[in-house]
Amino acid sequence: MQRFSRPAFRLLTGGTALALLSACAEPFDADFRDMGNGFDTTSAALNPPARPQPDDRGVISYPNYQVAVARDGDSVTDIANRLGIEAGALARYNGVQPDARLRRNEVVALPGRVAEPSPATGALATGPIQPASAAGAPITTNRIDVTTLAGAAIDRAGPQTTAPVAAPRPAPVTQPSTLTANSAPAAPATTGVEPVRHQVRRGETAYSVARLYNVPVGSVAEWNGLGSDLAIREGQFLLIPPGGAAQPVAAPITAPGAGSPTPPPPSAATPLPAEEPAASPVAA
């Protein structure tokens, strides 16, 4: 058995301790995806982005739908009155009674679009939250005069021998700018990812919905203002935090007691195709 000298042993143990400390600088990954500082999606899966802040009315607007965030002591009727919509329609759309009390930060889906958030309603920008690729294009303040450009090119070419010299052209007129000194630039659009909106079916729980989209159940509760018991109701709309799985394909649902759908049995009216016997091998 080979023995190490005391200085070599101290050097070896010191290097081992340094390696362990450097490995502990990042959170432990049970499937060892982080070995060698490789590609790791653990932090993204465990820390999805936070829900956007609503405006003063409680409205969060996306291109395909809008939701309202409840305040302390709000009922469905209070939200409907604040937004100027019918309380009965809002309650039926969310599978709840009009006089039902909502939790703080609970999300209620809107059956139709209301006025878009704007700085007048307490939002930082105007309009729905758009993807970064569709956040708008730069504003053009000057127009291009093709006639002026062509005339300048002819003047630079000089007089031709086969044609008379053109008369001097008047100075080009500059088109007025679309922005004046007193006009303020438009507010920038808010960018973000539109989350999937899931409607709860009978028998589903917050845990089953989180597993369905591969997101933490705590993030589902935070985005939708669920209580400590994580209770959800049938017909409720849940916002799925971005970063999870795409919209899953729904399986066919049958009525209670109806059983699972089975394929139709073979019918005597439609005979089976004739079976052709396999060809016998040819002797050499």
Secondary structure, 3 states (H helix, E strand, C coil): CCCCCHHHHHHHHHHHHHHHHHHCCCCCCCCCCCCCCCCCCHHHHHCCCCCCCCCCCCEEECCCCEEEECCCCCEHHHHHHHHCCCHHHHHHHCCCCCCCECCCCCEEECCCCCCCCCHHHCCCCCCCCECHHHCCCCCCCCCCCHHHHHHHHHHHHCCCCCCCCCCCCCCCCCCCCCCCCCCCCCCCCCECCCCEEEECCCCCCHHHHHHHHCCCHHHHHHHHCCCCCCCCCCCCEEEECCCCCCCCCCCCCCCCCCCCCCCCCCCCCCCCCCCCCCCCCCCC
